[in-house]
C-alpha cells in the first residue's frame, strides 16, 4: 500500500540537486582520481559538445616558468568550444605571422587591464614559451602587476583562456579545475601548450583566418568562499521517540477528523491526525491516519524536513500491531500545504469491528507514532534516488535549476558558467566538475548539470574520502554569469608603404667631430623617424666602429602602455655598386616609462672598412646611409 499526503504539495524549486541510484555504469570526469572521463548532461539528456585536453605541469619554480606545478595541484585541464566571448579582456591581431617570423619578439604583452581588483596583462607566445616546455606550441599566460602586491600576499584566481575559431564560430577555451595562486614570487601563470603552432597556422583549422587574423582572450575571476550554504543532518537518537494516543469512545466520534494533543520529538512539534470514517480512497471502508507537523512550527524560506517514522494501531490483546512506514519530506510555506503524511486506508473497519482481533477494546482505539529520524537543515535540496531520466542511474548527479518565475516568458535566456564540487576528506580538496561551454537557461530549459559525476559505489566507499566520519559529505556549486569584455585591443601591422626608404647623404664625413648626428625627420607608416649616427662609435663600438640607430621621433605620441613593433633594415650604402652593409631591425619601440626610443647597432661598420676607399663606403668624403621599413604595427584600444 502506497503513502499519501493529506494536501496537494506545489512544485518545489530545486536550487541544487543530488541524485544517487543503483544500476549501470558509464564514464565520469577525471580531476585528481584516476580513470575518470567527463559526462555532462541536461535533464532531458542533451549532451553539450566538449573537447578534453591534458594538463602540462612543470617542476620549475622560476617566475617565468608558469604552467601548473604538479606538486602544488593534482587538478586537470579542460578544453572545449564555447559560444560566449571572454569577459575580462580580448586581444585581436591582424598580423600574427609577422610575430611568428620575428627573431626578437618572442612574446606579445597586452596593455594592463583590471580584473578581480588587480592589474593584469595577457601574454601570448606565438612560438611557445621555451622556458616552460612550450616550444612548437602556442602559449598563453596572465601576469599580475606585482607592484600592487605585498611581499607575502597571495591572490587566488580562476583563469579561462580563449582562442577564436572562425570555422566553428566559437571560442576554443582552456581552463584548469583548480584556482591559480599568484604571489610576489609567482607573477605569471598559464598554459604552455595550448595548440601546436602548425595546427594554429593551418587556415583550414580556423584559428588563423582572413590571411593573418586571430583573436585571444581571458577571464580572470576571484573564487570567493561561499556566503550561502546549508548543512543537512539527520538525527536518529531521541530521549523518547514514541507518542501514544488513546482515543476514547471511538464509536461515538462524529467529526470528519480529530487531532491528538501536541507532542514534541526531535525538537519539532507534531500531531497525529485520524479520520474515523476514512478519507479519499479510505472513506467508508478504513480509518485514515497521518503524522502531522504542527501548524505552528516555523520554517525558514525553502526549508524542508525529512522524517522517518512508523505509524501504528496498537493491538490491545498483545497480538501484532498494524504498522506502516513514513519516509517523507515535510515542506514549509511556499511549497504548499503538505504538512502531513500517512495512509488513507490504514486499518479496515472490518478489523476494528472484530473484537477478537484486539484493536478496539472497550471502545478505545490506541494509535502510536515512533519517530526514527528527523533532519535539520542550515539553508540544497537532496534527492537520494538518482536522475534516471538523464542516464544517471548508478551515479551521483549534480544539477542547478533556475527559478523560472523570475524569467520573462518565452524569450529571456540566462547564460551561466557552472562548476560543481564534491569534498574529498582524504585529499582535503574539492573534486570539481565543469564544462568549457556556457549553460543556457530559459523557461523551457530550467535545469542543467552533470548526470554522471561519480559512481555511487565510489562515492559510498569511505576509503575514497567522499563519505567520511560515518555519514558526512559536502557538495557545492559556483554559478557565474559571464559578461562580454568591455576592454580590448586590436594589434595590426602595415607592410605596404608608398615610399618605405629614406636615404641620408652625410657630406664631409671626416670632418664630423660631435658625438652624435641626426638626419632630418622623415615619415613612414604614419610615424616620424630619424637616423642617428655616432661617427666615433658608442658602447662596444667606441673607437673602432660607426654606430647607427633608428630613432622614433621624441614628439611621437604614445597612449599609456602602447608599444610599436618595427621590422626593417638599416644600411650603409656602397657607392661603387658592391654589397651594402645591411643589418636587420626587429624591435619594439615603447613609450615613456619603458625606456629607449631608439634601436640599432653599436658596431655597425668598422673604421677600417670606412677608411679603405677601395671598398666604396666613403667616396669623396661622403657616407650614404639608409633605413627601409618593412612592417610597422599599430594598436587600437577600446576604450581609448
N, C-alpha and C positions, 0 to 999 in steps of 0.2 A: 504494500500500500504506500503510495507516494505522499510526500509532505505537501502541505498547502499553507498559505499565509492568509491572514484574516482580511487584509485590504490590498488593493492593487498598488504595486510599487512602480513609480515612474522610472523612465530610463535613466541610468546612472552615467554621469560624465566621468570617464576614466582618464585621469591625467597621466597615469603611468601604470603599465601592466606587467605582471609577472605570470607567465604560463608555464606550468610543469605538467608533463604527462608521460606515459609509458608508450612504448612501441618501437617503430622502425628507426633506422639510423640514417644519417646524412652528414653533410660537411658543415664545419663551423670555422670561425676566423682564428688565425694564429696571432697571438700577441706576444706572450712570453712563455707559453707552454708549447710543446712540440706537436707538430702534425695537424695544426688547425687550418682550415680553409674557410673563407668568408661566405656566408649565405645571408643575404638581406632581402626582405620581402615586405610587401604591403599586405594589409589584412585580407585582400581578395586574392593574393597570390602573385601579383605582378612583380617582376624582378627587374630593378634598375640595372643598366649595364655598368660594368666596372672592370678595371684593369689592375691587377695586383703587381706591385713592384717588390724589390728586395732592398733591405737596408744596407748601407755601406758604413761600416764602423772602423775607427782607427784607434791605435794605441797612443798616438802622439798627443801632447798637451800644449804645444805651441799655440800662440794666439791665432795665427793664420791657418792652422790646421784644424778645421772646424766642423767636419761632419760628426755625427753622433759617436761619442766614445762608448764602445761596447761595455766597458767596465762600469759606466755610470748608469746605463739603462739597457734593459733587455726588451725594449719595445720594438715595434715593427713599422716599416714604411709602407704606406698605402698609396697607390697611384690609380688614377681614373680620369674619366672625362666628365665635365660638368658644364651646364649652360650658363651659370651665373658668372659675371666677371669678378675680378678681385675687388676687395673692399678697401684696402689700405693704400695701395699705390700701383700705378700702371706705367710701364716703360715701353714705348713703341720705338722701333728702329726701322729706318728706311734704307740703311746701308750696312747691313750686318757683315757681308762678305769682306768689306774693307777692314773691319776689325779682325776678321779671321786671318787676313793676309798680313796684318801688322806685326812687326818684329818687336816693337816696344810696348804696344798697348795690349798687355796680356789680360786686362780686365777693364770693365766699364763700371764706374761707380755713379749711381744716380745722385741727384741732389737730395739733401735730407728731407724727410717727411716725418710728421708727428703721428704717433700711434701708441696707445696704452700709456700715455703720459710721458713718453720719451721720444728722443730724436733718433731716427734710423736712416740707413742707406741700403738700397738694393744693389747687390754686387753680382755682375754677370761675367763669367769666364768663358769667352767664346770657344776656346780650345781646351778648356778644362783647367782646374787648379792642380797643377803638377805636384804641389806640396801635399795634396790631400788625395792622392791616388786617382786623380780625375783626368789624367792625360787621355785625349781622344774622346772626351765626353763634354757636353755642356754642363757647367756647374753653376748653381745658384745659391746665393747666401744673403743673409741680412746681417748688418753690423750696427751696433749701438754706439752712440756718441758717448764715449766713456768719460768725457768731461762732466757729464751730469750724474756720474756715479761716485759714491763714496768708496774708499778702498775696500771695505768689507761688505758692501751692498751687493745683493743678488736680485736679479729681475727674472721672473719666470713668465714665459710667453708661449703661446701656441703659434706655429708658423705653417702657412699653406702657400706654396709657390705655384705659379701659373705659367703655362706656355700655350699661346693661342694656336689652334689648329684650324686652318682655313677650310680644309676639305670637310671636316666634321662640323664646322661652325660651332665648335665647343672649345673649352679650355682643358688641356691636359693639366691635372693638378697632382702634386706630390706633397705628402704631409707625413708626419710621424704621429703615432698614437700617444706618445708621451710629450710633456712640455719640455721646453729648452731653457737652460739656465745660463743667463748672461751675467758676467761679473767684470770687474776691472781687469781681470786676467784672461777672461774669455769673452772677447767683444764680438766675435763673429761665429755664426752657426749656419749650417745649411746642408745642401746635398751636393756631393762632388760628382755623382754620376746620374744626372737627370735623364739625359738622352745621349746616345752615341752621336758624335758630330756628323758622321756620314748619314745617319738617319735624319738628323735635323736639316742637313743641307739638301737632301733629295727633295725637290719640289713636289714630287708625287705624294709625299707624306703629309704635306700641308702646313708644315711649321714655317718654312721659308717660302713666301709667296709674292706675287707681283714683282718678280725679279729679285728683290733684296729686302723685302719687308718681313718683320716679325714683331711679336709682342710678348712681353713678360709682365708678371705681376706678383704681388704678395699680399697676404693678410697677416697682420700682427695683432693678436688679441691676447688679453690677460685672462688666464683661467682663475677666476676668483673662487674662494671657498664658498660652498653653498650657504645661502642665507635662509632658504626654506627647506625643511626636511621633515621627515616623520619617522618615529620609532614604533614599530609594530611588535608587541609582545603578547604572549598568551600565558595566563596563569591557570594552573591546574590543581593547586592545593588550596583548600579553603577550610577555615575553622569548623564550619558547619555547612556542608554543601547541600543538605536536604531541607525541604519545607513540605509539611503535610497539612492538608486542608480537609477537615471533617465537615461534610455538607449534611446538616440535619434536615429531617422531614423532606427528603428528596422528592417524594411522590407528590408533594403539595406545591412544588415550585411552578409558578405560572408565567414568570417573565421569560423573555427570549434568552437572556444571558445573565450570568452572575460572575462577579469578581471576588477573588479571595482578598483577605487583608494584604496590605503591602508587606513584603518581606525583603530583606537585604542579604545578598550573597555576592562576593567578589567586588564589593564597593559599588554595586548597582542595585537599584530598587526594582522589584518585579511584582507581577500579579499572575495568578492562574485564572484563566477565563474559561467558563464552562457554559455550553448551550445544552440545557437538559433535554430539549426537544430536537436537538440537532440543527445544523445549518448547511446550506448549499447541498452537496450530494448526500449529506447525512441526515437531512431534515426528514423527520417522521420515522427514521429507522435506526438511528445511532446517536449516542452522545458525542458532541464535538468538544474538543479541548485544545487549548493553546497556552503557550507560555508568552506572557505579555511583558515588554519593557515598560515600566511605569511611565505614564504620560508626562510626569513632572521631571523626568530625567533630562539633564541638559546635554545638548550636543553642540560641539563646535562645528563651524561650517564644513560640510562634506564629510564629517566624521561618521564612522560605521563601526559596529561592534560584532565580532564573531563570537558565537556561543555554541558550545557542545553540551548537550544535556539529555536527560531521559525523563519523559513524562510517563506517569504510571496511574492506573486504577488499582488500588491495593486489594488483595484478597484477604478478607477478614476471617477465613477459616484455614489460613496457612497453606492454601493451595497456591498455584502460580499466579503472580500478578499479571495484568495486561500492561505491557511496557512498549513504548515507541521512542525512537531516537530523534532528537533535534540536532541539526548540524547546519546552521544557517547564519546569515548576516542580519543584524538589526540596524536599520538606517534611520538617520535623524531627519528633521525638517529639511526640505529641499530635494529629498529623494522620494517623497511620497509619504503615505501614512502607514507603511508596513512595519508596525511595531510588534506584531505578534506572529509566531509560527507554531504550527501544530497540525491537527488532523481533523477533517470533517467527520470521518467515521472512526472514532476512537474505540468505542465499545458498543456493540449492537444492543438494542433494547431487550432482545431475547435472552441475552446473558444476564442482564440486570434482573429481569423478571423471574428467572430461575433461582429460587432461594438456595437450592442445593449447591450452586456454583460459588456462593460466598462473597459476591461483590457488593450486594445491597443487603445489609443486615440491620434489622430494627429501623428500617427506612433511613439508614445512614450510608452515604457514599463517601469513601475516603480516597482522595487523589493526592498525588505527590509529584514533586519535581526534584531531581538530583542534578545539580549543575556540575559538569566535569571540566569545562574550560571556558574562560572568558578572556577576550582580547582587550588590550588597551592600545590606543594609537596616539602618538605625539607628533600630528598632521604630517598616499600612494595606494593605490588600490592593488591588492594582491589577489590574483586568481590562480589557485593551485591546480587547475585541471588541464592546462595546456591549450594552445590555439591550434586545434586540429584542422581548421579551415585553411591554414596557411602552411601546411606541410611541417608543422612544428611538433608533431607527435614524437615524444621521447626526448624532447629538448627543452631547455629553458628558453623562453621567448620574451623579448622586451619590446615595448611599443610606447609611443606617445600619441595622445589624441588631443585635438583642439576642440574647444567648446564652440560648436558651430552656431550657437545663438549670437556669438559676437561677430559673425561674418555677414557681410552684405549678401543677400540671397543671390545665388546663381553665379555672379560674375567674380566676386572677390577671391583672390588667391594669396596665400601666405607662404613665402619661401623660408625654410628654416634649415640650418645645419644641426644635426643631431649626433651626439656622442653618448653612448651608454656605458655604465660602469658596473662591475661586479668586484667587490673587495675580495682579495686573497690574503688570508691571515698568515699563511706560510711565508709569502713573499713580502708582506707588508706593503703591497702595492695594489693598484686597481687594474684588473683586467678590463680593457676597453675595446669597444667595437664601434666602428663608424664607417660611413660611406663617403667617397670623394664627391659624389653629386649632392646637390641640394634637394630637399624633400618639399614637394608641392602640396600644401593642404588647401582644401576648399570644401564647400558644403557637400560634395559628393565623395570626397576622399578625406575623411577626418582623422584617420589613424594610419601612421606609418611606423615601421620598426623592423626588427630582426626576428625571424621565427626560429632560427637555429643558432642560438648564442653558445650554449654548452649542452652536451648530452646530460640528461638528468642523472644518470649513473655517475658521471664525472663530478657533477655538482654535489651530489649527496655523499660521496665518499669523503669523510673528514680528512683522510690523508692528503687530499688535493688542496685543502685550505679554504674552500669556498663556504663550507658549512663547518662552523667551529664553536667551541665552548658549548657543546651539546646540541644546540638548535639555532645558532645565531648566523645571520648573513646580512649583507648590506648591498643595496643597489643604488644607482644614481643616474642622472641624465643631465647633459648640457643642452639647452635649446638656445641657439644663436640665430638672430635674424641678420643675414648678410646684406649689407648695403653696397651700392655701387661706388667705386672710388671717386673722390672729389678732386684729388690732385694727381697729376700725371706729367710725363714729359715725352716729347717726340724728338728722337735723335735722327738726323738725316745728314747726308754728305753729298755735296755738289762736286761733280768731276768734269763738267764741260764749261769752260770759261772762254769768253770772246778772245782774250789775249792772256794766256797763262804765264807768259815770260816777262821778266824785267831784267834789262842789262844795264850795268853801271860801268862806264868808262872812267877809270881813275888816271888822270894825267899827272906827270911829274911825280911818279911813284917814289922815286929815290929821294925826293925832297920832303917826304912826309915825316914830320918829327913828333906829332902828337901820338898819344897812346891809342886813341880811338877816333875813327871817322865813320860818318853815317851817310848813306845815299839819300837822295831825295825820297820823299814819300811816294809810294805807288799803291794802286788799288787792284786787288784780285779777289774775286769771290765775295765781294761786298765788305771786305775788310781792308784796312790800311796797314802797310808794312814798310819797313826799311831794312836794307842790308847793312850790317855792322862789320867793319874790318879793323883789326889791330895789326898794323904793319910790322911791329916788333914782336908780335905774339903775346899771349897771356896764358896764365895757368901753366900746364905742362909744355905749351908751345913757346913760352917766353925765351927769346934769344935764339930760337932755332927754326921757327916756322911761322907763317902767316896764320892768324886766327880769323875765322869768319863765321857769322851768325845771321840767322833770320830773326828780326825783331817784329813783334806785333806793336804797332804804334801805341804809345802810352796813353793817348787820348781815346783809344777804343773803349767803349762802354761794355762792362760785364754786368749781367744780372747776378744776384747772390748765388754763389756756388757754381756759376756757369764755367764751362771749360770748352776749348775749341781744339778739335783734332785736325792736324795738318799732315798731309803726306806730299812730298815733293823732292826737289833736288836743288842743291847748291853747287855751282860750278865756277872754276877758273877756266876761262876760255883760252884755247890755243889759237894764236893768231897766225900760225903757219899751216893750218889745216891738219895738224896732228891731233892726237887724242886729248880731249879736255880732261881736267881733273874734276871728278864729279863725286859727290857724296850724298847719301840718301837722308832725307828728313822724314821722320816717322814719329811724331811727337804730339804732346798735349800742351796747349797754352792755357794757363789758368789765371783767373782774375785775382784781385787784391786779397791778400791773406793766404795765398797758395804759393807764393814765391815768384820765380822768374817769368818775364815776358819774352825772353829770347832763348833760342836753341841753335846749336851749331857745333863747331869743332875747334878745339884749341890748336890742333896741329893739322891745318887744312892742306897746306903745301909748304914744303921745306924751302928755306932760304937758298939752298944750293940749286934747286930747280928754277927758282926765280932768277938767280944770277947767271945761269947758263943761257946765253942768248940763243944758242942753237936749239934749245927746247921750245922756244916760241911762246913763252907765257908773258914775258915783259918785252915789248918791242917798242923802240923809240920812247922808252921810259913810260909806256902806257900799259896798265894792267886792266883787263876786262873781266868782270865777274858777273854772274847771272843767277837769278832764282827762277825756278819753274815750279809752280804749284799744281799738283795733280788732283788732290782731294782736300776739301775744306768742309768741316762739319758746321752744322747749326743746330741749336736745340731750342725747341719751343716748350715753355712751361705753362701748364694750366692748373690753377690760375697763375698769372704772371707774378 
